[in-house]
Structure formats: structure tokens, C-alpha cells
Amino acid sequence: MARDRAKPVIKSDPTRSLALLWRTREPASRDGRADLSVDKIVRVAIAVADAEGVGALTMRRVSEALGVGTMSTYTYVQGKPELLDLMVDTAYGEVPALDPSGTWRDRLARVAWANWELYLAHPWLAHVETSRPVLGPNLIAKYERELTALDGTGLDDVELDSVLTLVLGHVRTAARASADSRDLERSTGLTDEQWWRVQAPWLTRFSTPGRHPTAERVGTAAGTEHGSAYSPEHILRFGLDRLLDGIEVLVERRTTG
């Protein structure tokens, strides 16, 4: 199992990525294969990353999965950075349309959980650098839909963007922790609960009872509750509720003047 750990970021060429994302051109295959396309390459690349992690993703690995030579794949997608841009935008297209019912708080919570489900389906997505995203069609459409969750709040445009960025950043952080946990479980063969069972006897042996009473009490309560030291889904839920509480205060200020 390839590990999705931080590596030097190799940025794509935005011009090439934008041309691919918006399909301004579809390269002609040099070997005349009619069954190969940008869309097919991206679908296979996503399947490889889902199964093996983004660390295993190379143009050669994708070509092997496609059953073609590497140069055939390069004819359609110029390199791995551009391929990742395509994969991210394609994944964003899987986020369902927003249910417009309920309050803005209901809608924003649904946005958060829809993104959580997307990260669960594609754990590699939480490890892909997106601080300078290439603006593909699905990313822009997703942004448009998610902003409508805040209709009627009275927030100005900068606040709308900030609120959405805040909530999605919280989801991404929890998703990265979840992906790391799943990655460790695959690589070690131990669940979080099993790993802590291994650690517990050593902790008992070397720690001095009563030396850190607050840490012992709180750590025991959290471990008992989650079956591990940390539950990404619990932190997502708990943190999201607190974020929504804070955003609600801001909205009340805007609507009451």
C-alpha cells in the first residue's frame, strides 16, 4: 500500500490543465486507438488512487491499468500534475446537488457532510494540494451550489467565501486524519483499537499513576468513548456544530443590524 504522505509539490502547467479540464481540444491518439480518451484515463487513474493511494499513482501505473503504452497516455495527458488536476475536478463532479430545504444552518451542514462522503469515497483527495486550484468546470459549479447554502444570511461576499472556506477546511482536516488512520490500518494490519491495546501495557508499566491526573482521566474517557485516541468523524461532528454556532452569531449580527 503506497503511503499518501507529504511530498514536494509539483505544480501543473495551468494552461495545459485548463485546456484539458474544459476540453478545448481532444488529442488524437498516435496509435489510432479509438477506445482511449481523457475521460477514460481519468476514470482509471481515480480507480488506481482509490485502491492504492495517490503515492502509487504514476503515468506508467495508469497506463498499465489501461493496457496501453505509457506514451499513449502522455498523448492525452501531458503529466501527473495535469492528471491530478483532472482527477480532482472529476471527483468534485460527484458531489450531489444541494437540498435547498431547511435553514441555512441545515444546508451548510449538508454541504459539510457531502464533502465528508466524497473524501471517504476518495481518501487520496484529502492529500492533494489544492491551495492554488485550477478552475475546472466541476469546481466552479460546486462552489456555486455550496454558496447557495448561505442564501438569506445577510453576509457580504467576502464573508460568504470565508464561511464556506472555514467549514470545508474543517472537513478536509478531519478527512485527512481519517485517511491517515485507514492508511495506517492497511500498512500495519492493526486497527486503532488494536494498536492502543498493544500500547496500554507499556504505558501502565512506565507511567507513574497520578502524575498526570487530568490527562489520565480525560484520555481514558475519550479512549473509552471512541475505541481509540481520536475519532475523525466525532471531531468533524463536534467541530462543525461549534463552527455553525459561531457563524450563527455572525449571521444574527448581520440580520439584526
N, C-alpha and C positions, 0 to 999 in steps of 0.2 A: 504494500500500500504506500503510494507516494505521499509525503507529508506536505501539507499546504502551509509551509512556514514562510515568513517574510524573506523576500529576495530582492536584489536590486531591481528597481522598476525600469523596464524597457518600454518607453512610450511608443505608441504607434505614430505613423505619419497621418495627421488629421485629414489631409487632403485625400489620401488613399482610402482611409476608413470611411469618410463621408460619402465618397463615390460608391463604396460597397454598400453602406447602410441604406442609402437612398436609391440604390440600384440604378445609378445613372448609366451604367454600362454592365453588360454581362460578357465576360471574356469568352472567346471561342477556344475550345479545347484543341491543343496541338495534335492530340492523337485521335481526334474525331469522335470522342466518346459523347454520346447523346444523353447518357444517364448520369452525368456528373454536372453539378451546379453549385453555386454559392450556398443556396439553401440546404442542399444535401450535405455539403461539407460541414456546415454549422451544426446541423442536427446530429451528425455523427460525433463531432467534437464535444458537444454538450453531453452526449451519452458516455463518452470516454471520461470526461471530467467528473460526471456524476458517480461513475463506478470506481475510478482510480484516483481522483483528486487532480486539481489543476497542476500540481507538480509533475504529474506524469504526462501532461499534455505537450506534445511536440508535433510539428508538422509531419514528421515521419510516423509517429504513432497514429495520427489521424488517417494518414494515407494507408497504413496497414489495415486499419479498421474498414476503410473504404474499398480495399482490394485494388488500389492503384499505385502507381509510382509516385514518389514524393514530388517530382517535377510537375506532374499533372495537377496536383493540389495547388502548387505555387502558381500555376497558370490562372487560377481563380482567386486565390487569397495570397497576398504577397508575403505574409509572415505571421508569426504567432501573435504579436501585438495587435495586428489588424483582426486576426481571428478572434481574439478575446473581446475586442470591441463589438464584433458581430454577435458573439455568444451572449454577452451581457444584454444587448438591446433585444435579442430574440427572447431571452428569459423574461425581460420586463414585459413583453407582449403577453405573457401568461397570466399576469395579474388581472383578475376579473373586474368587470365594470362595478363601480361603486353603487351600493344600495343607497338611494337618496333619502330613505325614510329616517325618522327619528331626529334627535337633536344633533347639533354639530359635534357634541362630545361622543355620541353614539357613532357617528360617521367616521370621526377621526380614529376612534378605537378600531373600527372595522378596517381602516386603512393600515393601521399598525399590524393587525393580525393577518391580513392578506399578505403583507410583506414577510412576516414571520413564516407563513406557509411556503412562500416562494423560496426562502432560504433553506427550509427543511428539504424541499424538493431538489435544490441545487446548492449543497453546502459550500462548494467552491466559490459561489458568488460573493460570500462574505469576505473572502480573502483577495478579491480582485481590486486593484487600485481604482478608485472612482472619484478622486478629488478633482480631476480635470476630465470629466466625461465628454466623450464625443457625442454630439447631439443627434442621435438617431431618431427615427420616427416613433418607435415604441417608448423611448424615454420621454420624449416631449408629450406624447399622448397620455402617458402615465402621470406625469407632472400635472397636466391639465385636469385630469379626473380627480386626482388627490386634492388639489386645491379647492375643488368644489365642496369638499367635506366641510370647509370653513365658511361657506356661504352664510350670510346673516350675522356674522360675528362682529362686524364693525371694525375689524383690524385693517390697517393700511397694507399696502402691497409688500413693503419690506417685512412687516410683522407676519403676514401670511407665509412668506417664504421662510422666515426664521422659525416659525412654529412647526411647519412641515419638516424642515431640516432637523430640528431638535428631536421630534418624535421618530423619524426614520433613522437618525443616528443612534438613538437608544435601541431600536430594534436590531440594527446592524451589530451593535456591540454584543447584545445577548446572543445573536445568531453566530457570531464568531466564537463565542465561548462554547456554544452547543456543538459547532463543527469541530472545534478542538477536542472536546470530550469524546465525540464519536470517532475521531481520528485516533486518539489515544487508546480507545477501547479496541479498535481493529488492530493496532500495532502491538499492543501488549497482551491482548487476549483477556483483559480484566475489565469489568465494569467499574464505575466509580465506587460503588458499594463494596465490591470485592477488594479493590485497591486499599480502601480505608480499613478493611478488616485485617489486611496484611500489616498496615502501619500501626494499628491500635496497640498490639503487644509491645512494640518497641517504644511507643510514646509512653505507655504505662511504666515501662522499665526505666527509662531515662529521665522522665519528668518528676518534679517534686510536687506531690499533692498539696494543694492550697497555695502554691506560689503565685499562680495567676488565676485567681478565683473567678473573675468576670469572664475571662477568655474560656475557662473550662465550662462555666455554666452556659454561656451563650453558644459556644461551639457545640456542646452536647445537644442543646435544644435544636439548633439548626441542622445538625447531622441526623438527629432522630426524625425531624420533620421531612427532610429531603432524601434521606438514604445516601447522602454524600455531603461533602463540604459545601457544595454550591449547586444550585438548580437554575440554569439559564432561563427556563420558562417561568419559574417563580419570580426571578429578578425582572424579567420582561413585564410580567403582570403587575408586580408591586411598583416598579418604576413608572410604568405607563399611567397607573392610577395617580401617582404623585405628580407627574407631568401635567396630566389633564386637570388636576386640582389647581395647579399654578396658572395654567393657561386660562382656566375659568375666571380667575381673579382678574387677569388682564382683559378678558372679554367684557366682564362686568364694568370695568373702568371705562371702556370704550363706548358701551351701550348706554351707560347712565350719565356720561359726560363728566 
